[in-house]
């Protein structure tokens, strides 16, 4: 099993990023996927989840309206779209495959002016 996140970086407050997570080693289209994040000195927290057919998506309440999750089953990839980023969104963002209980290594998002 492998999950490789990408798309993180340094962005100014109010900016946007699109994170990607490409999966291999399991049947991606049959697997619900989740994004978590961990800020410095804080516990990992759930950000968003998407079911296999994309019909059901949930976003953590304090991120609704700014973050959006999507997936491309043809390319084994799940995305996290981040908009109107705030300094407090600075964290390492991880994707997680629920069917195999496996997390990637994460991608750093830093929001700073």
Residue, then its C-alpha position, 0 to 999 in steps of 0.5 A: x500500500x502506498x499513499x503519496x501526498x503532494x501540492x503543499x507549500x507556502x501561501x499567503x493568508x487568503x490564498x488557495x492550494x490543491x492537495x493531491x494524494x495518489x494511491x496504489x496497492x489496494x482497490x482505490x475505487x472501493x475505498x473511502x478516503x479521508x484527509x487529516x491534518x496535524x499542526x505543530x504541537x497539536x493532535x491530528x484532526x480530521x478534515x474531510x472524508x469522501x465515500x467511494x462514489x463521491x456522493x457522500x462527502x463530509x467536511x469538518x464544521x469549522x472548515x465548511x465553505x473553505x475546504x472541498x474534497x473530491x476524488x478521481x477513481x480513474x487515476x486513484x487520486x483524492x484531492x483536498x481543495x483549500x480556499x481562503x487559507x488562514x494562518x491557523x491552517x498551517x499543518x501537515x496534511x495527510x491522506x488516509x485510506x479507511x479500507x486498509x487503515x493506512x496513512x501517507x507521509x503528509x504534505x506541509x501547508x504553511x500559511x504566512x505573510 
